[in-house]
Each structure stands twice: as structure tokens, then as C-alpha cells.
Amino acid sequence: MPTYVYETIPSDGKTSPRRFELVQRMTDDPLRVDPETGEPVRRVVTGGIGLMTKDNADYGGGCSTPGVSGPCCGGVCGLN
């Protein structure tokens, strides 16, 4: 089961949000309130890893950005 990151949504601009992690099934609904405090929460989207394989890589298709030459733009193929 994945671990999701949540943060509280403070009711005033002075309080910092509190972040916490929760292990949930992918089919579970996201939390709406913090189980400890009852404050409203939102799920935080965190970074992951990208996997470049032979099947989805751009090996020399050129770059669609004008003025940039080569099969890759800035080292990230296929993302302009």
C-alpha cells in the first residue's frame, strides 16, 4: 500500500500547516480531516521517479524548440 502525505489547512494565516504521512489503499478516499486534530487537510503531491526505457525515449527525433539543435533539449528527451 502506498504512503500518502497530507497537510493541514490552517484557518488563519499565522499557523503553519502540519504535514503527516498515512498508509492507505489506492482505492481509499483521501482524508478530509486530520485524525488527531480534526482540522481540514489536503493531500500533498510529492515527487516520484521517472523511468526512461527504450520504448518511450526519443532517440534522435529532433527537437521542436526553435534554435535548439540535437535530439534532446536540456537533457530531457521528448519534454519541451
mmCIF file of the N, C-alpha and C atoms, coordinates in Angstrom:
data_MODEL
# 
_entry.id   MODEL 
# 
loop_
_atom_site.group_PDB 
_atom_site.id 
_atom_site.type_symbol 
_atom_site.label_atom_id 
_atom_site.label_alt_id 
_atom_site.label_comp_id 
_atom_site.label_asym_id 
_atom_site.label_entity_id 
_atom_site.label_seq_id 
_atom_site.pdbx_PDB_ins_code 
_atom_site.Cartn_x 
_atom_site.Cartn_y 
_atom_site.Cartn_z 
_atom_site.occupancy 
_atom_site.B_iso_or_equiv 
_atom_site.pdbx_formal_charge 
_atom_site.auth_seq_id 
_atom_site.auth_comp_id 
_atom_site.auth_asym_id 
_atom_site.auth_atom_id 
_atom_site.pdbx_PDB_model_num 
ATOM 1   N N  . MET A 1 1  ? 0.837   -1.178 0.000   1.00 0.00 ? 1  MET A N  1 
ATOM 2   C CA . MET A 1 1  ? 0.000   0.000  0.000   1.00 0.00 ? 1  MET A CA 1 
ATOM 3   C C  . MET A 1 1  ? 0.884   1.245  0.000   1.00 0.00 ? 1  MET A C  1 
ATOM 4   N N  . PRO A 1 2  ? 0.458   2.273  -0.740  1.00 0.00 ? 2  PRO A N  1 
ATOM 5   C CA . PRO A 1 2  ? 1.264   3.488  -0.807  1.00 0.00 ? 2  PRO A CA 1 
ATOM 6   C C  . PRO A 1 2  ? 1.115   4.351  0.444   1.00 0.00 ? 2  PRO A C  1 
ATOM 7   N N  . THR A 1 3  ? 2.126   5.170  0.658   1.00 0.00 ? 3  THR A N  1 
ATOM 8   C CA . THR A 1 3  ? 2.113   6.143  1.741   1.00 0.00 ? 3  THR A CA 1 
ATOM 9   C C  . THR A 1 3  ? 1.807   7.504  1.141   1.00 0.00 ? 3  THR A C  1 
ATOM 10  N N  . TYR A 1 4  ? 0.783   8.160  1.643   1.00 0.00 ? 4  TYR A N  1 
ATOM 11  C CA . TYR A 1 4  ? 0.388   9.480  1.165   1.00 0.00 ? 4  TYR A CA 1 
ATOM 12  C C  . TYR A 1 4  ? 0.790   10.541 2.178   1.00 0.00 ? 4  TYR A C  1 
ATOM 13  N N  . VAL A 1 5  ? 1.126   11.722 1.676   1.00 0.00 ? 5  VAL A N  1 
ATOM 14  C CA . VAL A 1 5  ? 1.482   12.856 2.525   1.00 0.00 ? 5  VAL A CA 1 
ATOM 15  C C  . VAL A 1 5  ? 0.293   13.809 2.536   1.00 0.00 ? 5  VAL A C  1 
ATOM 16  N N  . TYR A 1 6  ? -0.094  14.229 3.721   1.00 0.00 ? 6  TYR A N  1 
ATOM 17  C CA . TYR A 1 6  ? -1.171  15.189 3.906   1.00 0.00 ? 6  TYR A CA 1 
ATOM 18  C C  . TYR A 1 6  ? -0.630  16.375 4.674   1.00 0.00 ? 6  TYR A C  1 
ATOM 19  N N  . GLU A 1 7  ? -1.317  17.537 4.531   1.00 0.00 ? 7  GLU A N  1 
ATOM 20  C CA . GLU A 1 7  ? -1.002  18.680 5.372   1.00 0.00 ? 7  GLU A CA 1 
ATOM 21  C C  . GLU A 1 7  ? -2.297  19.357 5.776   1.00 0.00 ? 7  GLU A C  1 
ATOM 22  N N  . THR A 1 8  ? -2.277  19.905 6.985   1.00 0.00 ? 8  THR A N  1 
ATOM 23  C CA . THR A 1 8  ? -3.457  20.589 7.479   1.00 0.00 ? 8  THR A CA 1 
ATOM 24  C C  . THR A 1 8  ? -3.619  21.912 6.749   1.00 0.00 ? 8  THR A C  1 
ATOM 25  N N  . ILE A 1 9  ? -4.855  22.383 6.697   1.00 0.00 ? 9  ILE A N  1 
ATOM 26  C CA . ILE A 1 9  ? -5.163  23.683 6.101   1.00 0.00 ? 9  ILE A CA 1 
ATOM 27  C C  . ILE A 1 9  ? -5.529  24.605 7.259   1.00 0.00 ? 9  ILE A C  1 
ATOM 28  N N  . PRO A 1 10 ? -4.578  25.449 7.687   1.00 0.00 ? 10 PRO A N  1 
ATOM 29  C CA . PRO A 1 10 ? -4.847  26.313 8.844   1.00 0.00 ? 10 PRO A CA 1 
ATOM 30  C C  . PRO A 1 10 ? -5.992  27.288 8.548   1.00 0.00 ? 10 PRO A C  1 
ATOM 31  N N  . SER A 1 11 ? -6.779  27.577 9.562   1.00 0.00 ? 11 SER A N  1 
ATOM 32  C CA . SER A 1 11 ? -7.900  28.504 9.402   1.00 0.00 ? 11 SER A CA 1 
ATOM 33  C C  . SER A 1 11 ? -7.447  29.957 9.405   1.00 0.00 ? 11 SER A C  1 
ATOM 34  N N  . ASP A 1 12 ? -6.253  30.199 9.912   1.00 0.00 ? 12 ASP A N  1 
ATOM 35  C CA . ASP A 1 12 ? -5.716  31.561 9.888   1.00 0.00 ? 12 ASP A CA 1 
ATOM 36  C C  . ASP A 1 12 ? -4.377  31.565 9.158   1.00 0.00 ? 12 ASP A C  1 
ATOM 37  N N  . GLY A 1 13 ? -3.899  32.713 8.789   1.00 0.00 ? 13 GLY A N  1 
ATOM 38  C CA . GLY A 1 13 ? -2.635  32.830 8.058   1.00 0.00 ? 13 GLY A CA 1 
ATOM 39  C C  . GLY A 1 13 ? -1.404  32.769 8.941   1.00 0.00 ? 13 GLY A C  1 
ATOM 40  N N  . LYS A 1 14 ? -1.590  32.639 10.252  1.00 0.00 ? 14 LYS A N  1 
ATOM 41  C CA . LYS A 1 14 ? -0.464  32.668 11.185  1.00 0.00 ? 14 LYS A CA 1 
ATOM 42  C C  . LYS A 1 14 ? 0.072   31.279 11.518  1.00 0.00 ? 14 LYS A C  1 
ATOM 43  N N  . THR A 1 15 ? -0.771  30.284 11.435  1.00 0.00 ? 15 THR A N  1 
ATOM 44  C CA . THR A 1 15 ? -0.387  28.928 11.807  1.00 0.00 ? 15 THR A CA 1 
ATOM 45  C C  . THR A 1 15 ? 0.233   28.205 10.623  1.00 0.00 ? 15 THR A C  1 
ATOM 46  N N  . SER A 1 16 ? 1.323   27.515 10.859  1.00 0.00 ? 16 SER A N  1 
ATOM 47  C CA . SER A 1 16 ? 1.955   26.719 9.807   1.00 0.00 ? 16 SER A CA 1 
ATOM 48  C C  . SER A 1 16 ? 1.211   25.403 9.644   1.00 0.00 ? 16 SER A C  1 
ATOM 49  N N  . PRO A 1 17 ? 1.095   24.910 8.393   1.00 0.00 ? 17 PRO A N  1 
ATOM 50  C CA . PRO A 1 17 ? 0.455   23.611 8.213   1.00 0.00 ? 17 PRO A CA 1 
ATOM 51  C C  . PRO A 1 17 ? 1.301   22.494 8.800   1.00 0.00 ? 17 PRO A C  1 
ATOM 52  N N  . ARG A 1 18 ? 0.648   21.462 9.299   1.00 0.00 ? 18 ARG A N  1 
ATOM 53  C CA . ARG A 1 18 ? 1.345   20.296 9.844   1.00 0.00 ? 18 ARG A CA 1 
ATOM 54  C C  . ARG A 1 18 ? 1.263   19.188 8.805   1.00 0.00 ? 18 ARG A C  1 
ATOM 55  N N  . ARG A 1 19 ? 2.409   18.620 8.447   1.00 0.00 ? 19 ARG A N  1 
ATOM 56  C CA . ARG A 1 19 ? 2.448   17.516 7.482   1.00 0.00 ? 19 ARG A CA 1 
ATOM 57  C C  . ARG A 1 19 ? 2.568   16.189 8.209   1.00 0.00 ? 19 ARG A C  1 
ATOM 58  N N  . PHE A 1 20 ? 1.880   15.191 7.641   1.00 0.00 ? 20 PHE A N  1 
ATOM 59  C CA . PHE A 1 20 ? 1.976   13.843 8.188   1.00 0.00 ? 20 PHE A CA 1 
ATOM 60  C C  . PHE A 1 20 ? 1.762   12.844 7.064   1.00 0.00 ? 20 PHE A C  1 
ATOM 61  N N  . GLU A 1 21 ? 2.189   11.622 7.292   1.00 0.00 ? 21 GLU A N  1 
ATOM 62  C CA . GLU A 1 21 ? 2.059   10.551 6.302   1.00 0.00 ? 21 GLU A CA 1 
ATOM 63  C C  . GLU A 1 21 ? 1.026   9.549  6.780   1.00 0.00 ? 21 GLU A C  1 
ATOM 64  N N  . LEU A 1 22 ? 0.361   8.916  5.798   1.00 0.00 ? 22 LEU A N  1 
ATOM 65  C CA . LEU A 1 22 ? -0.641  7.921  6.116   1.00 0.00 ? 22 LEU A CA 1 
ATOM 66  C C  . LEU A 1 22 ? -0.590  6.825  5.053   1.00 0.00 ? 22 LEU A C  1 
ATOM 67  N N  . VAL A 1 23 ? -0.525  5.576  5.502   1.00 0.00 ? 23 VAL A N  1 
ATOM 68  C CA . VAL A 1 23 ? -0.548  4.441  4.588   1.00 0.00 ? 23 VAL A CA 1 
ATOM 69  C C  . VAL A 1 23 ? -2.016  4.131  4.291   1.00 0.00 ? 23 VAL A C  1 
ATOM 70  N N  . GLN A 1 24 ? -2.368  4.170  3.000   1.00 0.00 ? 24 GLN A N  1 
ATOM 71  C CA . GLN A 1 24 ? -3.735  3.917  2.577   1.00 0.00 ? 24 GLN A CA 1 
ATOM 72  C C  . GLN A 1 24 ? -3.737  3.054  1.329   1.00 0.00 ? 24 GLN A C  1 
ATOM 73  N N  . ARG A 1 25 ? -4.845  2.399  1.090   1.00 0.00 ? 25 ARG A N  1 
ATOM 74  C CA . ARG A 1 25 ? -5.038  1.704  -0.181  1.00 0.00 ? 25 ARG A CA 1 
ATOM 75  C C  . ARG A 1 25 ? -5.278  2.757  -1.260  1.00 0.00 ? 25 ARG A C  1 
ATOM 76  N N  . MET A 1 26 ? -4.930  2.432  -2.482  1.00 0.00 ? 26 MET A N  1 
ATOM 77  C CA . MET A 1 26 ? -5.157  3.356  -3.584  1.00 0.00 ? 26 MET A CA 1 
ATOM 78  C C  . MET A 1 26 ? -6.653  3.593  -3.808  1.00 0.00 ? 26 MET A C  1 
ATOM 79  N N  . THR A 1 27 ? -7.476  2.640  -3.434  1.00 0.00 ? 27 THR A N  1 
ATOM 80  C CA . THR A 1 27 ? -8.917  2.768  -3.629  1.00 0.00 ? 27 THR A CA 1 
ATOM 81  C C  . THR A 1 27 ? -9.604  3.535  -2.503  1.00 0.00 ? 27 THR A C  1 
ATOM 82  N N  . ASP A 1 28 ? -8.890  3.812  -1.400  1.00 0.00 ? 28 ASP A N  1 
ATOM 83  C CA . ASP A 1 28 ? -9.470  4.577  -0.293  1.00 0.00 ? 28 ASP A CA 1 
ATOM 84  C C  . ASP A 1 28 ? -9.667  6.032  -0.701  1.00 0.00 ? 28 ASP A C  1 
ATOM 85  N N  . ASP A 1 29 ? -10.725 6.644  -0.186  1.00 0.00 ? 29 ASP A N  1 
ATOM 86  C CA . ASP A 1 29 ? -10.931 8.070  -0.405  1.00 0.00 ? 29 ASP A CA 1 
ATOM 87  C C  . ASP A 1 29 ? -9.871  8.859  0.350   1.00 0.00 ? 29 ASP A C  1 
ATOM 88  N N  . PRO A 1 30 ? -9.456  10.016 -0.194  1.00 0.00 ? 30 PRO A N  1 
ATOM 89  C CA . PRO A 1 30 ? -8.491  10.850 0.535   1.00 0.00 ? 30 PRO A CA 1 
ATOM 90  C C  . PRO A 1 30 ? -9.100  11.343 1.848   1.00 0.00 ? 30 PRO A C  1 
ATOM 91  N N  . LEU A 1 31 ? -8.224  11.581 2.825   1.00 0.00 ? 31 LEU A N  1 
ATOM 92  C CA . LEU A 1 31 ? -8.691  12.147 4.102   1.00 0.00 ? 31 LEU A CA 1 
ATOM 93  C C  . LEU A 1 31 ? -9.249  13.535 3.873   1.00 0.00 ? 31 LEU A C  1 
ATOM 94  N N  . ARG A 1 32 ? -10.205 13.902 4.672   1.00 0.00 ? 32 ARG A N  1 
ATOM 95  C CA . ARG A 1 32 ? -10.768 15.256 4.642   1.00 0.00 ? 32 ARG A CA 1 
ATOM 96  C C  . ARG A 1 32 ? -10.378 16.042 5.899   1.00 0.00 ? 32 ARG A C  1 
ATOM 97  N N  . VAL A 1 33 ? -10.152 15.314 7.007   1.00 0.00 ? 33 VAL A N  1 
ATOM 98  C CA . VAL A 1 33 ? -9.774  15.960 8.269   1.00 0.00 ? 33 VAL A CA 1 
ATOM 99  C C  . VAL A 1 33 ? -8.617  15.202 8.904   1.00 0.00 ? 33 VAL A C  1 
ATOM 100 N N  . ASP A 1 34 ? -7.828  15.936 9.674   1.00 0.00 ? 34 ASP A N  1 
ATOM 101 C CA . ASP A 1 34 ? -6.701  15.351 10.405  1.00 0.00 ? 34 ASP A CA 1 
ATOM 102 C C  . ASP A 1 34 ? -7.262  14.456 11.507  1.00 0.00 ? 34 ASP A C  1 
ATOM 103 N N  . PRO A 1 35 ? -6.844  13.180 11.562  1.00 0.00 ? 35 PRO A N  1 
ATOM 104 C CA . PRO A 1 35 ? -7.366  12.289 12.599  1.00 0.00 ? 35 PRO A CA 1 
ATOM 105 C C  . PRO A 1 35 ? -7.003  12.721 14.013  1.00 0.00 ? 35 PRO A C  1 
ATOM 106 N N  . GLU A 1 36 ? -5.918  13.493 14.178  1.00 0.00 ? 36 GLU A N  1 
ATOM 107 C CA . GLU A 1 36 ? -5.507  13.929 15.519  1.00 0.00 ? 36 GLU A CA 1 
ATOM 108 C C  . GLU A 1 36 ? -6.196  15.207 15.967  1.00 0.00 ? 36 GLU A C  1 
ATOM 109 N N  . THR A 1 37 ? -6.336  16.173 15.047  1.00 0.00 ? 37 THR A N  1 
ATOM 110 C CA . THR A 1 37 ? -6.826  17.493 15.450  1.00 0.00 ? 37 THR A CA 1 
ATOM 111 C C  . THR A 1 37 ? -8.216  17.835 14.914  1.00 0.00 ? 37 THR A C  1 
ATOM 112 N N  . GLY A 1 38 ? -8.671  17.131 13.883  1.00 0.00 ? 38 GLY A N  1 
ATOM 113 C CA . GLY A 1 38 ? -9.963  17.445 13.282  1.00 0.00 ? 38 GLY A CA 1 
ATOM 114 C C  . GLY A 1 38 ? -9.907  18.593 12.284  1.00 0.00 ? 38 GLY A C  1 
ATOM 115 N N  . GLU A 1 39 ? -8.699  19.162 12.061  1.00 0.00 ? 39 GLU A N  1 
ATOM 116 C CA . GLU A 1 39 ? -8.560  20.245 11.087  1.00 0.00 ? 39 GLU A CA 1 
ATOM 117 C C  . GLU A 1 39 ? -8.720  19.698 9.671   1.00 0.00 ? 39 GLU A C  1 
ATOM 118 N N  . PRO A 1 40 ? -9.183  20.537 8.740   1.00 0.00 ? 40 PRO A N  1 
ATOM 119 C CA . PRO A 1 40 ? -9.252  20.083 7.351   1.00 0.00 ? 40 PRO A CA 1 
ATOM 120 C C  . PRO A 1 40 ? -7.848  19.835 6.798   1.00 0.00 ? 40 PRO A C  1 
ATOM 121 N N  . VAL A 1 41 ? -7.713  18.851 5.907   1.00 0.00 ? 41 VAL A N  1 
ATOM 122 C CA . VAL A 1 41 ? -6.412  18.517 5.319   1.00 0.00 ? 41 VAL A CA 1 
ATOM 123 C C  . VAL A 1 41 ? -6.529  18.403 3.803   1.00 0.00 ? 41 VAL A C  1 
ATOM 124 N N  . ARG A 1 42 ? -5.389  18.455 3.150   1.00 0.00 ? 42 ARG A N  1 
ATOM 125 C CA . ARG A 1 42 ? -5.299  18.194 1.719   1.00 0.00 ? 42 ARG A CA 1 
ATOM 126 C C  . ARG A 1 42 ? -4.146  17.241 1.484   1.00 0.00 ? 42 ARG A C  1 
ATOM 127 N N  . ARG A 1 43 ? -4.272  16.434 0.438   1.00 0.00 ? 43 ARG A N  1 
ATOM 128 C CA . ARG A 1 43 ? -3.203  15.512 0.068   1.00 0.00 ? 43 ARG A CA 1 
ATOM 129 C C  . ARG A 1 43 ? -2.151  16.297 -0.687  1.00 0.00 ? 43 ARG A C  1 
ATOM 130 N N  . VAL A 1 44 ? -0.893  16.066 -0.356  1.00 0.00 ? 44 VAL A N  1 
ATOM 131 C CA . VAL A 1 44 ? 0.227   16.760 -0.979  1.00 0.00 ? 44 VAL A CA 1 
ATOM 132 C C  . VAL A 1 44 ? 0.792   15.868 -2.077  1.00 0.00 ? 44 VAL A C  1 
ATOM 133 N N  . VAL A 1 45 ? 0.941   16.441 -3.258  1.00 0.00 ? 45 VAL A N  1 
ATOM 134 C CA . VAL A 1 45 ? 1.548   15.691 -4.358  1.00 0.00 ? 45 VAL A CA 1 
ATOM 135 C C  . VAL A 1 45 ? 3.057   15.817 -4.212  1.00 0.00 ? 45 VAL A C  1 
ATOM 136 N N  . THR A 1 46 ? 3.717   14.677 -4.069  1.00 0.00 ? 46 THR A N  1 
ATOM 137 C CA . THR A 1 46 ? 5.167   14.679 -3.907  1.00 0.00 ? 46 THR A CA 1 
ATOM 138 C C  . THR A 1 46 ? 5.822   14.121 -5.154  1.00 0.00 ? 46 THR A C  1 
ATOM 139 N N  . GLY A 1 47 ? 7.113   14.344 -5.284  1.00 0.00 ? 47 GLY A N  1 
ATOM 140 C CA . GLY A 1 47 ? 7.847   13.874 -6.455  1.00 0.00 ? 47 GLY A CA 1 
ATOM 141 C C  . GLY A 1 47 ? 7.980   12.370 -6.476  1.00 0.00 ? 47 GLY A C  1 
ATOM 142 N N  . GLY A 1 48 ? 8.220   11.878 -7.630  1.00 0.00 ? 48 GLY A N  1 
ATOM 143 C CA . GLY A 1 48 ? 8.428   10.455 -7.810  1.00 0.00 ? 48 GLY A CA 1 
ATOM 144 C C  . GLY A 1 48 ? 9.620   10.252 -8.721  1.00 0.00 ? 48 GLY A C  1 
ATOM 145 N N  . ILE A 1 49 ? 9.715   9.093  -9.287  1.00 0.00 ? 49 ILE A N  1 
ATOM 146 C CA . ILE A 1 49 ? 10.798  8.845  -10.221 1.00 0.00 ? 49 ILE A CA 1 
ATOM 147 C C  . ILE A 1 49 ? 10.206  8.639  -11.596 1.00 0.00 ? 49 ILE A C  1 
ATOM 148 N N  . GLY A 1 50 ? 10.935  9.056  -12.587 1.00 0.00 ? 50 GLY A N  1 
ATOM 149 C CA . GLY A 1 50 ? 10.550  8.796  -13.960 1.00 0.00 ? 50 GLY A CA 1 
ATOM 150 C C  . GLY A 1 50 ? 11.426  7.683  -14.498 1.00 0.00 ? 50 GLY A C  1 
ATOM 151 N N  . LEU A 1 51 ? 10.872  6.871  -15.316 1.00 0.00 ? 51 LEU A N  1 
ATOM 152 C CA . LEU A 1 51 ? 11.619  5.751  -15.849 1.00 0.00 ? 51 LEU A CA 1 
ATOM 153 C C  . LEU A 1 51 ? 11.674  5.876  -17.359 1.00 0.00 ? 51 LEU A C  1 
ATOM 154 N N  . MET A 1 52 ? 12.862  6.034  -17.899 1.00 0.00 ? 52 MET A N  1 
ATOM 155 C CA . MET A 1 52 ? 13.053  6.156  -19.337 1.00 0.00 ? 52 MET A CA 1 
ATOM 156 C C  . MET A 1 52 ? 13.465  4.796  -19.869 1.00 0.00 ? 52 MET A C  1 
ATOM 157 N N  . THR A 1 53 ? 12.693  4.285  -20.788 1.00 0.00 ? 53 THR A N  1 
ATOM 158 C CA . THR A 1 53 ? 13.009  2.990  -21.385 1.00 0.00 ? 53 THR A CA 1 
ATOM 159 C C  . THR A 1 53 ? 13.238  3.156  -22.880 1.00 0.00 ? 53 THR A C  1 
ATOM 160 N N  . LYS A 1 54 ? 13.710  2.122  -23.492 1.00 0.00 ? 54 LYS A N  1 
ATOM 161 C CA . LYS A 1 54 ? 13.963  2.134  -24.925 1.00 0.00 ? 54 LYS A CA 1 
ATOM 162 C C  . LYS A 1 54 ? 12.677  2.417  -25.707 1.00 0.00 ? 54 LYS A C  1 
ATOM 163 N N  . ASP A 1 55 ? 11.548  1.978  -25.190 1.00 0.00 ? 55 ASP A N  1 
ATOM 164 C CA . ASP A 1 55 ? 10.283  2.137  -25.895 1.00 0.00 ? 55 ASP A CA 1 
ATOM 165 C C  . ASP A 1 55 ? 9.715   3.549  -25.832 1.00 0.00 ? 55 ASP A C  1 
ATOM 166 N N  . ASN A 1 56 ? 10.040  4.333  -24.796 1.00 0.00 ? 56 ASN A N  1 
ATOM 167 C CA . ASN A 1 56 ? 9.446   5.662  -24.702 1.00 0.00 ? 56 ASN A CA 1 
ATOM 168 C C  . ASN A 1 56 ? 10.458  6.791  -24.825 1.00 0.00 ? 56 ASN A C  1 
ATOM 169 N N  . ALA A 1 57 ? 11.705  6.485  -25.136 1.00 0.00 ? 57 ALA A N  1 
ATOM 170 C CA . ALA A 1 57 ? 12.736  7.512  -25.292 1.00 0.00 ? 57 ALA A CA 1 
ATOM 171 C C  . ALA A 1 57 ? 12.712  8.072  -26.701 1.00 0.00 ? 57 ALA A C  1 
ATOM 172 N N  . ASP A 1 58 ? 13.105  9.326  -26.839 1.00 0.00 ? 58 ASP A N  1 
ATOM 173 C CA . ASP A 1 58 ? 13.221  9.982  -28.140 1.00 0.00 ? 58 ASP A CA 1 
ATOM 174 C C  . ASP A 1 58 ? 14.686  9.895  -28.556 1.00 0.00 ? 58 ASP A C  1 
ATOM 175 N N  . TYR A 1 59 ? 14.999  8.936  -29.400 1.00 0.00 ? 59 TYR A N  1 
ATOM 176 C CA . TYR A 1 59 ? 16.377  8.730  -29.833 1.00 0.00 ? 59 TYR A CA 1 
ATOM 177 C C  . TYR A 1 59 ? 16.619  9.389  -31.181 1.00 0.00 ? 59 TYR A C  1 
ATOM 178 N N  . GLY A 1 60 ? 16.711  10.698 -31.202 1.00 0.00 ? 60 GLY A N  1 
ATOM 179 C CA . GLY A 1 60 ? 17.087  11.362 -32.446 1.00 0.00 ? 60 GLY A CA 1 
ATOM 180 C C  . GLY A 1 60 ? 15.924  11.853 -33.266 1.00 0.00 ? 60 GLY A C  1 
ATOM 181 N N  . GLY A 1 61 ? 14.783  12.013 -32.660 1.00 0.00 ? 61 GLY A N  1 
ATOM 182 C CA . GLY A 1 61 ? 13.646  12.544 -33.386 1.00 0.00 ? 61 GLY A CA 1 
ATOM 183 C C  . GLY A 1 61 ? 13.749  14.038 -33.606 1.00 0.00 ? 61 GLY A C  1 
ATOM 184 N N  . GLY A 1 62 ? 14.814  14.644 -33.105 1.00 0.00 ? 62 GLY A N  1 
ATOM 185 C CA . GLY A 1 62 ? 14.973  16.088 -33.252 1.00 0.00 ? 62 GLY A CA 1 
ATOM 186 C C  . GLY A 1 62 ? 14.315  16.823 -32.102 1.00 0.00 ? 62 GLY A C  1 
ATOM 187 N N  . CYS A 1 63 ? 14.500  18.119 -32.122 1.00 0.00 ? 63 CYS A N  1 
ATOM 188 C CA . CYS A 1 63 ? 13.944  18.957 -31.069 1.00 0.00 ? 63 CYS A CA 1 
ATOM 189 C C  . CYS A 1 63 ? 12.971  19.928 -31.702 1.00 0.00 ? 63 CYS A C  1 
ATOM 190 N N  . SER A 1 64 ? 11.828  20.111 -31.094 1.00 0.00 ? 64 SER A N  1 
ATOM 191 C CA . SER A 1 64 ? 10.829  21.008 -31.659 1.00 0.00 ? 64 SER A CA 1 
ATOM 192 C C  . SER A 1 64 ? 10.995  22.440 -31.183 1.00 0.00 ? 64 SER A C  1 
ATOM 193 N N  . THR A 1 65 ? 12.005  22.705 -30.358 1.00 0.00 ? 65 THR A N  1 
ATOM 194 C CA . THR A 1 65 ? 12.250  24.056 -29.890 1.00 0.00 ? 65 THR A CA 1 
ATOM 195 C C  . THR A 1 65 ? 13.116  24.791 -30.900 1.00 0.00 ? 65 THR A C  1 
ATOM 196 N N  . PRO A 1 66 ? 12.631  25.908 -31.460 1.00 0.00 ? 66 PRO A N  1 
ATOM 197 C CA . PRO A 1 66 ? 13.428  26.649 -32.450 1.00 0.00 ? 66 PRO A CA 1 
ATOM 198 C C  . PRO A 1 66 ? 14.756  27.101 -31.873 1.00 0.00 ? 66 PRO A C  1 
ATOM 199 N N  . GLY A 1 67 ? 15.779  26.971 -32.644 1.00 0.00 ? 67 GLY A N  1 
ATOM 200 C CA . GLY A 1 67 ? 17.105  27.427 -32.245 1.00 0.00 ? 67 GLY A CA 1 
ATOM 201 C C  . GLY A 1 67 ? 17.885  26.440 -31.413 1.00 0.00 ? 67 GLY A C  1 
ATOM 202 N N  . VAL A 1 68 ? 17.304  25.292 -31.079 1.00 0.00 ? 68 VAL A N  1 
ATOM 203 C CA . VAL A 1 68 ? 17.995  24.290 -30.291 1.00 0.00 ? 68 VAL A CA 1 
ATOM 204 C C  . VAL A 1 68 ? 18.228  23.085 -31.182 1.00 0.00 ? 68 VAL A C  1 
ATOM 205 N N  . SER A 1 69 ? 19.468  22.634 -31.239 1.00 0.00 ? 69 SER A N  1 
ATOM 206 C CA . SER A 1 69 ? 19.768  21.500 -32.107 1.00 0.00 ? 69 SER A CA 1 
ATOM 207 C C  . SER A 1 69 ? 20.020  20.253 -31.284 1.00 0.00 ? 69 SER A C  1 
ATOM 208 N N  . GLY A 1 70 ? 19.950  19.111 -31.925 1.00 0.00 ? 70 GLY A N  1 
ATOM 209 C CA . GLY A 1 70 ? 20.228  17.850 -31.261 1.00 0.00 ? 70 GLY A CA 1 
ATOM 210 C C  . GLY A 1 70 ? 18.961  17.114 -30.895 1.00 0.00 ? 70 GLY A C  1 
ATOM 211 N N  . PRO A 1 71 ? 19.106  15.829 -30.578 1.00 0.00 ? 71 PRO A N  1 
ATOM 212 C CA . PRO A 1 71 ? 17.927  15.015 -30.298 1.00 0.00 ? 71 PRO A CA 1 
ATOM 213 C C  . PRO A 1 71 ? 17.288  15.301 -28.945 1.00 0.00 ? 71 PRO A C  1 
ATOM 214 N N  . CYS A 1 72 ? 18.006  15.969 -28.068 1.00 0.00 ? 72 CYS A N  1 
ATOM 215 C CA . CYS A 1 72 ? 17.456  16.247 -26.740 1.00 0.00 ? 72 CYS A CA 1 
ATOM 216 C C  . CYS A 1 72 ? 17.526  17.738 -26.436 1.00 0.00 ? 72 CYS A C  1 
ATOM 217 N N  . CYS A 1 73 ? 16.570  18.194 -25.683 1.00 0.00 ? 73 CYS A N  1 
ATOM 218 C CA . CYS A 1 73 ? 16.553  19.586 -25.237 1.00 0.00 ? 73 CYS A CA 1 
ATOM 219 C C  . CYS A 1 73 ? 16.881  19.634 -23.754 1.00 0.00 ? 73 CYS A C  1 
ATOM 220 N N  . GLY A 1 74 ? 18.021  20.111 -23.400 1.00 0.00 ? 74 GLY A N  1 
ATOM 221 C CA . GLY A 1 74 ? 18.376  20.229 -21.999 1.00 0.00 ? 74 GLY A CA 1 
ATOM 222 C C  . GLY A 1 74 ? 18.539  18.908 -21.295 1.00 0.00 ? 74 GLY A C  1 
ATOM 223 N N  . GLY A 1 75 ? 18.775  17.840 -22.045 1.00 0.00 ? 75 GLY A N  1 
ATOM 224 C CA . GLY A 1 75 ? 18.993  16.545 -21.430 1.00 0.00 ? 75 GLY A CA 1 
ATOM 225 C C  . GLY A 1 75 ? 17.717  15.778 -21.122 1.00 0.00 ? 75 GLY A C  1 
ATOM 226 N N  . VAL A 1 76 ? 16.554  16.352 -21.431 1.00 0.00 ? 76 VAL A N  1 
ATOM 227 C CA . VAL A 1 76 ? 15.297  15.651 -21.180 1.00 0.00 ? 76 VAL A CA 1 
ATOM 228 C C  . VAL A 1 76 ? 14.618  15.423 -22.521 1.00 0.00 ? 76 VAL A C  1 
ATOM 229 N N  . CYS A 1 77 ? 14.738  14.234 -23.037 1.00 0.00 ? 77 CYS A N  1 
ATOM 230 C CA . CYS A 1 77 ? 14.196  13.911 -24.353 1.00 0.00 ? 77 CYS A CA 1 
ATOM 231 C C  . CYS A 1 77 ? 12.679  13.887 -24.336 1.00 0.00 ? 77 CYS A C  1 
ATOM 232 N N  . GLY A 1 78 ? 12.104  14.476 -25.350 1.00 0.00 ? 78 GLY A N  1 
ATOM 233 C CA . GLY A 1 78 ? 10.665  14.409 -25.531 1.00 0.00 ? 78 GLY A CA 1 
ATOM 234 C C  . GLY A 1 78 ? 9.876   15.366 -24.652 1.00 0.00 ? 78 GLY A C  1 
ATOM 235 N N  . LEU A 1 79 ? 10.521  16.112 -23.762 1.00 0.00 ? 79 LEU A N  1 
ATOM 236 C CA . LEU A 1 79 ? 9.825   17.071 -22.909 1.00 0.00 ? 79 LEU A CA 1 
ATOM 237 C C  . LEU A 1 79 ? 10.353  18.454 -23.206 1.00 0.00 ? 79 LEU A C  1 
ATOM 238 N N  . ASN A 1 80 ? 9.541   19.267 -23.817 1.00 0.00 ? 80 ASN A N  1 
ATOM 239 C CA . ASN A 1 80 ? 9.952   20.641 -24.167 1.00 0.00 ? 80 ASN A CA 1 
ATOM 240 C C  . ASN A 1 80 ? 9.178   21.634 -23.357 1.00 0.00 ? 80 ASN A C  1 
# 
